[in-house]
Amino acid sequence: MKQAEQSERSGESKLRGTTLEWIVAAVSAAIVAAMIGFVLFQAFQKADTYADPVAVVKSVTPVSDGYRVEISARNRGGATAANVKFRAGLQSGGRNIETAEVTFSYLPSHSRRQGVLIFANDPRAYSIALQAVSYTAP
């Protein structure tokens, strides 16, 4: 009798182990299939083939040499841009008071970078016109 009980328990244990193995295998296969599907989806998407650099002013801080204007540059496009030059001008009544430039050596697609412009005049007293003026393809 004891031998029959042990044999029955052994069979239940094997069945539980086999069921667990199948569950783990099914979950693993689903994860692998999802990853392959994602990679194929990305491969066949029509990606933007150009860079689209934009920048916004984050803060203005007085420093010993003038005023520090921190900017956040972002590439909204699907291509990487190199040597991205941003120009900022302080304007009053349609007149350009002062200009500063900053260049980012590398701005990957869909990324952000921080930069600083230095002005002699207080930018808070003027309107700031900030725009990308040039970039190259890496």
Secondary structure, 3 states (H helix, E strand, C coil): CHHHHHHHHHHHHHHHHHHHHHHHHHHHHHHHHHHHHHHHHHHHCCCCCCCCEEEEEEEEEEECCEEEEEEEEEECCCCCEEEEEEEEEEEECCEEEEEEEEEEEEECCCCEEEEEEEECCCHHHCEEEEEEEEEECC
